[in-house]
Amino acid sequence: MPKLSTRAAPLLLLVAIVLGACGDQSNLTRPIPEDPNRIITCGPGCGGGGGGGGPPPPPPLQPPVVTSITMEPTVSLSGWNAYDAGFNGQFGTGAVTLSNVSIDATVIQGSASRSVGSQLIVCGSGISAGRLPAYATCSMPGIFFFLTNTAPGPGTLVAGPATFRVSLRQGATLLGFLDRSVVITSPGPVIYPGPVVFYPGFTRSTNPLQSGSATSP
């Protein structure tokens, strides 16, 4: 067997060390175990979450709304009635004061309906009629109306369930509305508890209380 020269021995040793190092390299295709205590740094624009601690964006613009209707559960046909209404102004991005704003009410029963009046809103002392400030919370109590089939509207209202609708408008533009259920009642007969004077055209009832209708002379 030939002997290695003393010059070749160090070279062979170096080659063996290099080959051994190559054989000990990790498989780069295997996943690298994650250290649960590792620290991750992130530059500007990285991550996208967390909000950055700044103020929240302003809410989008919301239109005026009718917030409440307070009234008796029944409305009298051919009689006086009343309701209270609550409503809010615009709020959110770009909210402004509106002018020429009115409130109106309608009684709806199937395909029949009757308007019961419209008027400019009054939203507090010192605010001119028809003005609805941004972010305002307003109320109008004691709005009286007379319900009759001679008012504008299609069909004929009769005694029974119906819908009472209160709407906000700016000119002819509908801003918002709110509905509530009511019951229409027919006007009762005039009751005369004692002696009566029979005017011409009076129709006497068989009821001992003498109910009926008459046309004043």
C-alpha positions as CSV (number, residue, x, y, z in Angstrom):
1,M,0.0,0.0,0.0
2,P,1.5,3.4,-0.9
3,K,2.2,5.8,1.8
4,L,0.8,9.3,1.9
5,S,3.3,12.0,1.9
6,T,3.4,14.3,4.8
7,R,2.3,17.2,2.5
8,A,-0.9,15.4,1.3
9,A,-2.1,14.5,4.8
10,P,-3.3,18.0,5.8
11,L,-5.0,18.5,2.5
12,L,-7.0,15.3,2.9
13,L,-7.9,16.3,6.5
14,L,-9.3,19.6,5.2
15,V,-11.4,17.8,2.5
16,A,-12.8,15.5,5.1
17,I,-13.8,18.4,7.4
18,V,-15.5,20.2,4.5
19,L,-17.5,17.1,3.4
20,G,-18.6,16.5,7.0
21,A,-19.9,20.1,7.4
22,C,-21.9,19.7,4.2
23,G,-23.4,16.5,5.4
24,D,-24.5,18.2,8.7
25,Q,-26.5,21.0,7.0
26,S,-30.3,21.2,7.8
27,N,-32.9,20.2,5.3
28,L,-34.1,23.6,4.0
29,T,-37.5,22.1,3.0
30,R,-38.4,21.2,6.5
31,P,-40.4,23.8,8.6
32,I,-38.3,25.7,11.0
33,P,-39.6,25.3,14.6
34,E,-40.9,28.6,16.0
35,D,-39.6,29.9,19.3
36,P,-42.6,31.0,21.4
37,N,-40.5,33.7,22.9
38,R,-39.4,35.2,19.6
39,I,-39.7,38.9,18.9
40,I,-41.1,40.1,15.6
41,T,-40.4,43.7,14.5
42,C,-42.6,45.5,12.0
43,G,-42.0,48.6,9.9
44,P,-44.4,51.4,9.1
45,G,-47.5,50.3,7.2
46,C,-47.1,46.7,8.4
47,G,-49.9,44.8,10.0
48,G,-52.8,47.1,9.2
49,G,-54.6,46.5,12.5
50,G,-54.8,47.9,16.0
51,G,-56.2,51.3,15.0
52,G,-53.0,53.2,15.8
53,G,-54.6,54.9,18.8
54,G,-56.2,57.7,16.7
55,P,-59.8,59.0,17.0
56,P,-62.5,56.9,15.3
57,P,-63.8,58.1,12.0
58,P,-67.0,60.3,12.1
59,P,-70.3,58.4,11.5
60,P,-71.8,58.7,8.0
61,L,-74.5,61.3,7.4
62,Q,-77.9,60.2,8.8
63,P,-81.2,61.8,7.6
64,P,-83.8,63.3,9.9
65,V,-86.2,60.8,11.4
66,V,-89.5,60.8,13.2
67,T,-88.7,59.1,16.6
68,S,-92.0,58.9,18.4
69,I,-95.8,59.3,18.1
70,T,-97.9,59.6,21.3
71,M,-101.7,59.5,21.0
72,E,-104.8,57.7,22.0
73,P,-105.2,54.2,20.5
74,T,-108.4,55.3,18.8
75,V,-109.2,58.1,16.4
76,S,-112.7,59.5,15.9
77,L,-114.1,59.7,12.4
78,S,-115.8,63.1,11.9
79,G,-114.2,64.2,15.2
80,W,-111.3,66.0,16.7
81,N,-108.2,64.1,17.7
82,A,-104.6,65.0,18.8
83,Y,-101.1,63.5,18.8
84,D,-97.5,64.4,20.0
85,A,-94.5,63.9,17.7
86,G,-90.8,63.6,18.3
87,F,-88.1,63.9,15.6
88,N,-84.4,64.5,15.1
89,G,-82.3,66.5,12.8
90,Q,-79.4,65.3,10.6
91,F,-76.3,64.0,12.3
92,G,-73.0,62.6,11.1
93,T,-70.5,63.8,8.5
94,G,-71.7,66.9,6.7
95,A,-74.8,67.4,8.9
96,V,-76.5,70.8,8.3
97,T,-79.5,72.8,9.4
98,L,-82.5,72.3,7.2
99,S,-85.1,74.9,6.4
100,N,-88.7,74.7,5.1
101,V,-89.3,71.4,7.0
102,S,-92.9,70.5,7.7
103,I,-94.7,67.7,9.6
104,D,-97.9,66.0,8.3
105,A,-100.1,63.1,9.3
106,T,-102.2,60.7,7.3
107,V,-104.7,58.0,8.3
108,I,-104.3,54.9,6.1
109,Q,-106.8,52.0,5.9
110,G,-106.1,49.6,3.1
111,S,-106.3,51.5,-0.2
112,A,-108.1,54.4,1.5
113,S,-106.3,57.3,3.2
114,R,-106.9,60.8,4.4
115,S,-104.6,63.6,5.1
116,V,-105.2,65.2,8.5
117,G,-103.1,68.3,8.2
118,S,-99.6,69.7,7.6
119,Q,-97.6,72.5,9.3
120,L,-94.1,73.8,9.6
121,I,-92.1,72.3,12.5
122,V,-91.3,74.3,15.6
123,C,-88.1,72.9,17.2
124,G,-87.6,74.8,20.4
125,S,-87.6,78.4,21.6
126,G,-85.7,80.9,19.5
127,I,-85.7,78.6,16.4
128,S,-87.9,79.9,13.6
129,A,-90.7,77.8,12.2
130,G,-89.5,75.3,9.6
131,R,-85.9,75.1,10.7
132,L,-84.4,71.8,11.8
133,P,-80.9,72.2,13.2
134,A,-78.3,69.5,12.8
135,Y,-78.1,67.1,15.8
136,A,-81.3,68.6,17.2
137,T,-83.8,66.5,19.2
138,C,-87.3,68.1,18.9
139,S,-90.8,67.5,20.1
140,M,-94.2,69.0,19.1
141,P,-97.0,68.2,21.6
142,G,-100.7,68.7,21.1
143,I,-101.1,68.7,17.3
144,F,-104.8,68.6,16.7
145,F,-106.6,67.3,13.7
146,F,-110.1,66.6,12.4
147,L,-110.5,63.3,10.7
148,T,-113.1,63.3,7.9
149,N,-113.8,61.6,4.6
150,T,-114.2,64.9,3.0
151,A,-110.4,65.6,3.4
152,P,-108.1,64.8,0.4
153,G,-107.4,61.2,-0.2
154,P,-108.7,58.1,-2.0
155,G,-111.3,55.6,-0.8
156,T,-113.5,55.8,2.2
157,L,-112.4,55.4,5.8
158,V,-114.7,53.2,8.0
159,A,-114.6,52.1,11.6
160,G,-111.9,49.5,12.3
161,P,-108.1,49.1,12.4
162,A,-105.9,51.6,10.5
163,T,-102.4,53.1,10.4
164,F,-101.5,56.6,11.6
165,R,-98.4,57.9,9.7
166,V,-96.4,61.0,10.7
167,S,-94.0,62.3,8.0
168,L,-91.2,64.9,7.9
169,R,-90.8,66.7,4.6
170,Q,-88.6,69.5,3.2
171,G,-90.8,71.1,0.6
172,A,-92.1,68.1,-1.4
173,T,-89.2,65.8,-0.5
174,L,-90.0,63.1,2.1
175,L,-87.3,63.0,4.8
176,G,-88.7,60.2,7.0
177,F,-91.8,58.9,8.6
178,L,-93.1,56.7,11.4
179,D,-96.3,54.5,11.6
180,R,-98.4,53.4,14.5
181,S,-101.5,51.3,14.7
182,V,-104.8,52.9,15.6
183,V,-108.5,52.0,15.5
184,I,-111.0,54.3,13.8
185,T,-114.3,54.8,15.7
186,S,-117.5,56.1,14.3
187,P,-119.1,59.1,15.9
188,G,-121.8,58.0,18.4
189,P,-125.4,59.3,18.5
190,V,-126.2,62.4,20.4
191,I,-127.7,61.4,23.8
192,Y,-130.3,63.5,25.3
193,P,-130.8,62.5,29.0
194,G,-133.9,64.7,29.6
195,P,-136.7,66.4,27.8
196,V,-135.7,67.6,24.3
197,V,-136.9,70.1,21.8
198,F,-137.6,68.3,18.4
199,Y,-136.1,70.5,15.7
200,P,-137.4,69.9,12.1
201,G,-135.8,66.9,10.6
202,F,-135.2,65.2,13.9
203,T,-135.5,61.4,13.8
204,R,-136.7,59.9,17.1
205,S,-135.2,56.6,18.3
206,T,-137.1,53.8,20.0
207,N,-134.4,54.0,22.8
208,P,-136.0,55.4,26.0
209,L,-133.0,57.8,26.2
210,Q,-134.2,59.4,23.0
211,S,-131.1,59.4,20.8
212,G,-131.1,60.7,17.3
213,S,-129.9,63.5,15.0
214,A,-131.3,66.9,14.2
215,T,-130.6,69.9,12.1
216,S,-130.6,73.1,14.0
217,P,-133.2,75.7,12.8
